[in-house]
Amino acid sequence: MPGPTSPILAVVFDLDDTLYLERDYVRSGYHALADALGQPARAAEFSTWLWNRFLAGQAAGALDALNESFALNLDKPAIARLVALYRSHPCRLQPAGGMADLLSLLRPRYRLGILSDAFLPGGRMKLASLGLERFFDATVFTDELGPNRQFWKPSPAGFEKIAQALAVPVSACAFIGDNPAKDFQAPNALGALSIQYLHPGQLASSSLALPGGAPQHIARTPGEIVEALRA
């Protein structure tokens, strides 16, 4: 597996399930959806049903399933509006444990960036809610790079774009993410450092790695991230 070809000058973080737990955003979104259905007496029932379905491993098609199970008679435009609401609802998120301290430690030593596939405007709202924006020199949302998710990970385009925004070679970056199905293949191929950050409650950390997409290092604590950067 290729390793970094330059001294590490920048550290780039994934957003969802790396800087915070995505399940917290999902639960917040379900509450927003339940409230938006216009049946206040049943809002708690709707959000609980969605959350229990999610905990059972059924995240896809949540609104269609809710619509069918509760005979809500929502048409496709109504469901589309609710999906848009979910992706842009105001949220209150907390950074993953120790993340703010880690960023404070790294900030004087490296350029810091974020590379995320989060839908917009929700992605920017998530970052603002976390209160971590002050640590980062640049942020790239792949949603802004082109339509139809063509530049989402594992495309190398976002990795190259964030390196450019940080004014460092991509081979001088360390990329920290959670999902082996998309986060590490491009950094490995580009000669960068890849680190998988594992913490309880992540949704995709056990996904099958793409060819050439296994992380070079696995960290389970912020301290282990620091060790991987120094290795």
C-alpha positions as CSV (number, residue, x, y, z in Angstrom):
1,M,0.0,0.0,0.0
2,P,1.4,3.4,-0.9
3,G,2.4,5.6,2.0
4,P,2.9,9.3,2.4
5,T,5.6,10.7,0.1
6,S,6.1,14.0,1.9
7,P,6.3,15.2,5.5
8,I,2.8,15.7,6.8
9,L,1.9,19.4,6.6
10,A,-1.9,19.2,6.7
11,V,-4.5,17.1,8.4
12,V,-7.9,16.7,6.8
13,F,-10.9,15.4,8.6
14,D,-14.1,13.8,7.3
15,L,-17.2,15.3,8.9
16,D,-20.0,12.7,9.4
17,D,-19.1,10.0,12.0
18,T,-15.6,11.4,12.4
19,L,-15.9,14.8,13.9
20,Y,-19.3,13.8,15.5
21,L,-21.7,10.9,15.6
22,E,-23.9,10.9,12.5
23,R,-26.6,9.0,14.4
24,D,-27.2,12.2,16.5
25,Y,-28.0,14.1,13.3
26,V,-30.3,11.3,12.1
27,R,-32.3,11.4,15.4
28,S,-32.5,15.2,15.3
29,G,-33.7,15.0,11.7
30,Y,-36.4,12.5,12.6
31,H,-37.8,14.8,15.2
32,A,-37.9,17.6,12.7
33,L,-39.7,15.4,10.2
34,A,-42.2,14.2,12.8
35,D,-43.0,17.8,13.8
36,A,-43.4,18.8,10.1
37,L,-46.1,16.3,9.4
38,G,-48.6,18.5,11.1
39,Q,-50.0,16.0,13.6
40,P,-48.6,17.2,16.9
41,A,-50.4,14.5,18.9
42,R,-48.5,11.8,16.9
43,A,-45.2,13.5,16.4
44,A,-43.5,11.5,19.2
45,E,-45.0,8.3,17.8
46,F,-43.6,9.0,14.3
47,S,-40.1,10.0,15.5
48,T,-39.9,6.9,17.8
49,W,-41.0,4.6,14.9
50,L,-38.4,6.1,12.6
51,W,-35.7,5.8,15.2
52,N,-36.5,2.2,16.1
53,R,-36.4,1.4,12.4
54,F,-33.0,3.0,12.1
55,L,-31.7,1.1,15.1
56,A,-32.8,-2.1,13.4
57,G,-30.5,-1.3,10.5
58,Q,-33.1,0.2,8.2
59,A,-32.1,3.7,7.3
60,A,-32.9,3.9,3.6
61,G,-36.4,4.8,2.5
62,A,-37.5,6.1,5.9
63,L,-40.1,8.5,4.7
64,D,-41.6,6.1,2.2
65,A,-41.8,3.5,4.9
66,L,-43.4,5.9,7.4
67,N,-45.9,7.1,4.7
68,E,-47.0,3.5,4.0
69,S,-47.0,2.2,7.6
70,F,-49.1,5.1,8.9
71,A,-51.2,5.7,5.8
72,L,-50.2,9.4,5.6
73,N,-51.1,9.7,1.9
74,L,-48.0,11.8,1.2
75,D,-47.4,12.3,-2.5
76,K,-43.9,12.4,-4.1
77,P,-43.6,16.2,-4.0
78,A,-44.5,16.2,-0.3
79,I,-41.9,13.5,0.4
80,A,-39.3,15.5,-1.6
81,R,-40.0,18.6,0.5
82,L,-39.6,16.5,3.7
83,V,-36.3,15.1,2.5
84,A,-35.1,18.7,1.8
85,L,-36.2,19.7,5.3
86,Y,-34.3,16.8,6.8
87,R,-31.1,17.8,5.0
88,S,-31.4,21.4,6.1
89,H,-33.0,21.2,9.6
90,P,-31.5,23.2,12.4
91,C,-29.5,20.8,14.6
92,R,-27.6,20.7,17.8
93,L,-24.6,18.4,17.7
94,Q,-21.7,17.7,20.0
95,P,-18.1,16.9,18.8
96,A,-16.9,13.4,19.3
97,G,-15.2,12.9,22.6
98,G,-11.9,14.6,22.8
99,M,-12.1,16.1,19.3
100,A,-12.0,19.8,20.3
101,D,-8.9,19.1,22.4
102,L,-7.3,17.2,19.5
103,L,-7.9,20.0,17.1
104,S,-6.4,22.5,19.6
105,L,-3.3,20.3,19.8
106,L,-3.0,19.9,16.0
107,R,-3.8,23.5,15.1
108,P,-0.3,25.0,15.8
109,R,1.4,22.2,14.0
110,Y,-0.5,21.6,10.8
111,R,-2.9,23.2,8.4
112,L,-6.4,21.7,9.1
113,G,-9.2,21.0,6.7
114,I,-12.5,19.2,6.2
115,L,-13.5,17.1,3.3
116,S,-17.2,16.0,3.4
117,D,-19.8,14.4,1.2
118,A,-22.6,15.9,3.3
119,F,-25.5,17.4,1.4
120,L,-25.7,21.2,1.5
121,P,-26.8,23.3,3.2
122,G,-27.0,20.7,5.9
123,G,-23.3,20.1,6.0
124,R,-22.5,23.7,6.8
125,M,-25.2,23.7,9.4
126,K,-23.7,20.6,11.0
127,L,-20.3,22.3,11.2
128,A,-21.7,25.5,12.6
129,S,-23.6,23.5,15.2
130,L,-20.4,21.7,16.3
131,G,-18.6,25.0,17.0
132,L,-15.4,23.7,15.5
133,E,-15.1,26.1,12.5
134,R,-12.4,28.2,14.1
135,F,-9.9,25.3,13.9
136,F,-10.0,24.8,10.2
137,D,-8.2,26.6,7.4
138,A,-10.3,25.3,4.6
139,T,-13.5,23.2,4.0
140,V,-14.5,21.4,0.9
141,F,-18.0,19.9,0.4
142,T,-18.0,17.6,-2.6
143,D,-21.6,18.6,-3.2
144,E,-20.3,21.9,-4.5
145,L,-17.9,20.4,-7.0
146,G,-20.4,19.0,-9.5
147,P,-23.9,17.5,-9.9
148,N,-25.0,13.9,-9.4
149,R,-22.4,13.0,-6.7
150,Q,-19.8,12.5,-9.4
151,F,-17.1,14.1,-7.2
152,W,-18.1,12.4,-4.0
153,K,-15.6,10.1,-2.3
154,P,-14.0,7.9,-3.4
155,S,-13.3,10.3,-6.3
156,P,-9.9,11.8,-5.9
157,A,-11.3,15.2,-6.9
158,G,-12.2,16.4,-3.4
159,F,-9.0,15.2,-1.9
160,E,-7.0,17.2,-4.5
161,K,-9.3,20.2,-4.1
162,I,-8.8,20.4,-0.3
163,A,-5.0,20.0,-0.7
164,Q,-5.1,22.9,-3.1
165,A,-7.2,25.0,-0.7
166,L,-4.7,24.3,2.1
167,A,-1.8,25.2,-0.2
168,V,0.0,21.9,0.3
169,P,0.8,18.9,-1.9
170,V,-1.9,16.2,-1.5
171,S,1.0,13.8,-0.7
172,A,1.7,16.0,2.4
173,C,-1.8,15.5,3.8
174,A,-3.1,13.1,6.3
175,F,-6.8,12.1,5.7
176,I,-8.8,11.0,8.7
177,G,-12.2,9.3,8.2
178,D,-14.4,6.4,9.3
179,N,-15.7,4.6,6.2
180,P,-13.4,2.1,4.4
181,A,-15.9,2.0,1.5
182,K,-14.9,5.5,0.4
183,D,-12.5,7.4,2.6
184,F,-9.1,5.8,2.1
185,Q,-8.7,4.6,-1.5
186,A,-8.0,8.0,-3.0
187,P,-5.5,9.1,-0.3
188,N,-3.6,5.9,-0.6
189,A,-3.4,6.2,-4.4
190,L,-2.3,9.8,-4.1
191,G,0.6,9.1,-1.8
192,A,-1.1,10.6,1.3
193,L,-1.5,9.2,4.8
194,S,-4.9,7.6,5.6
195,I,-6.1,7.1,9.2
196,Q,-9.4,5.4,10.2
197,Y,-10.8,6.9,13.4
198,L,-13.0,4.4,15.2
199,H,-15.3,5.3,18.1
200,P,-18.5,3.7,19.3
201,G,-21.8,4.3,17.5
202,Q,-20.4,4.9,14.0
203,L,-22.6,3.6,11.1
204,A,-20.2,2.6,8.4
205,S,-16.8,1.9,10.0
206,S,-17.1,-1.8,9.4
207,S,-17.9,-1.5,5.7
208,L,-15.9,-3.5,3.3
209,A,-12.8,-1.6,2.1
210,L,-12.5,-0.8,-1.6
211,P,-9.5,-2.3,-3.5
212,G,-6.5,-0.4,-2.2
213,G,-8.8,1.3,0.2
214,A,-7.8,-0.1,3.6
215,P,-6.5,2.6,6.0
216,Q,-2.8,2.7,6.7
217,H,-3.5,3.3,10.4
218,I,-6.4,2.7,12.7
219,A,-6.9,5.0,15.7
220,R,-9.3,4.5,18.5
221,T,-8.5,7.6,20.6
222,P,-7.4,11.1,19.7
223,G,-4.0,10.2,21.2
224,E,-3.6,7.4,18.7
225,I,-4.3,9.9,15.9
226,V,-1.4,12.0,17.1
227,E,0.8,8.9,17.2
228,A,-0.2,7.9,13.7
229,L,0.7,11.4,12.4
230,R,4.1,11.2,14.1
231,A,4.9,7.7,12.9
